[in-house]
Amino acid sequence: MHKNARELIEKELGNHGISAYPVSTKQLKFTITKVQWEPWAGGFSIGSYLYFDVETSAGYKVSYKVQDGSGMDVDRAIGGTVSRAVEKLFQDPEVIKFLEGN
């Protein structure tokens, strides 16, 4: 999951001309703290929850919980939460301000 999240974050950063290499002067730390899943709709669907923390090198810290579901299987439900986490990250005005600032 972390690998998938990292790839999605790096791709999104790259789309905006931002390097994802560790030698960057700006650091964005993304930590998955908890993953859980449960049956929804009497077992006809799987719900997944992803808890994660974000910290910038400028001192901004925030924690989020996102959810997604799938009628197929647990892997798809969990994979969906990774996409939701990346969406949430890039909807955060403080993260955007940090990334676009000098």
C-alpha positions as CSV (number, residue, x, y, z in Angstrom):
1,M,0.0,0.0,0.0
2,H,2.8,2.4,0.9
3,K,4.4,1.7,-2.5
4,N,1.2,2.5,-4.3
5,A,0.6,5.7,-2.3
6,R,4.2,6.8,-3.0
7,E,3.9,6.2,-6.7
8,L,0.6,8.1,-6.9
9,I,2.0,11.0,-4.9
10,E,5.2,11.1,-7.0
11,K,3.2,11.1,-10.2
12,E,1.0,13.9,-9.0
13,L,4.0,15.9,-7.8
14,G,5.7,15.3,-11.2
15,N,2.6,16.6,-13.0
16,H,3.2,19.9,-11.2
17,G,6.9,20.0,-11.9
18,I,7.9,19.0,-8.3
19,S,10.8,16.6,-7.7
20,A,10.1,13.6,-5.4
21,Y,13.7,12.9,-4.7
22,P,15.0,12.8,-1.1
23,V,17.5,15.6,-1.8
24,S,14.8,18.1,-2.2
25,T,14.8,21.1,0.0
26,K,11.1,20.6,0.8
27,Q,10.1,17.4,2.5
28,L,6.6,15.9,2.6
29,K,6.2,12.9,4.9
30,F,3.2,10.6,4.3
31,T,2.7,7.9,7.0
32,I,0.0,5.2,6.9
33,T,-0.9,4.6,10.5
34,K,-3.8,2.1,10.2
35,V,-5.8,0.1,7.7
36,Q,-9.0,-1.7,8.4
37,W,-11.8,-3.3,6.4
38,E,-15.2,-4.6,7.0
39,P,-18.1,-6.2,5.2
40,W,-20.8,-3.7,4.0
41,A,-24.3,-4.4,2.7
42,G,-24.6,-7.8,4.4
43,G,-21.3,-8.9,2.9
44,F,-22.0,-7.9,-0.7
45,S,-19.4,-5.2,-0.5
46,I,-16.2,-4.6,1.3
47,G,-15.5,-1.2,3.0
48,S,-11.9,-0.1,3.7
49,Y,-10.5,2.7,5.9
50,L,-7.1,4.2,5.7
51,Y,-5.7,6.4,8.4
52,F,-2.6,8.5,7.6
53,D,-0.5,11.4,8.8
54,V,1.1,14.1,6.6
55,E,3.9,16.4,7.8
56,T,5.8,19.0,5.8
57,S,9.3,20.3,6.5
58,A,7.7,23.6,7.2
59,G,6.1,22.2,10.3
60,Y,2.5,21.5,9.1
61,K,1.0,18.3,10.5
62,V,-2.4,16.8,9.9
63,S,-4.1,13.4,10.3
64,Y,-6.8,12.0,8.0
65,K,-9.1,9.1,7.6
66,V,-10.5,8.1,4.2
67,Q,-12.7,5.3,3.1
68,D,-13.6,3.4,-0.1
69,G,-15.4,0.3,-0.9
70,S,-15.6,-2.4,-3.6
71,G,-18.1,-5.1,-4.5
72,M,-15.2,-7.2,-5.8
73,D,-12.7,-7.9,-3.0
74,V,-10.7,-6.5,-0.2
75,D,-7.7,-5.7,-2.4
76,R,-9.8,-3.4,-4.5
77,A,-11.4,-1.7,-1.5
78,I,-8.0,-1.1,0.1
79,G,-6.5,0.1,-3.2
80,G,-9.3,2.6,-3.5
81,T,-8.5,4.0,-0.1
82,V,-4.9,4.7,-1.3
83,S,-6.3,6.7,-4.2
84,R,-8.6,8.6,-1.8
85,A,-5.7,9.4,0.5
86,V,-3.7,10.9,-2.3
87,E,-6.8,12.9,-3.4
88,K,-7.2,14.2,0.2
89,L,-3.5,15.1,0.4
90,F,-3.7,17.3,-2.7
91,Q,-7.0,18.9,-1.7
92,D,-5.4,20.2,1.5
93,P,-4.8,24.0,1.1
94,E,-1.9,24.0,3.5
95,V,-0.1,21.2,1.5
96,I,-0.8,23.1,-1.8
97,K,0.5,26.3,-0.3
98,F,3.6,24.6,0.9
99,L,4.3,22.9,-2.4
100,E,3.7,26.0,-4.5
101,G,5.6,28.4,-2.1
102,N,9.2,29.5,-2.6
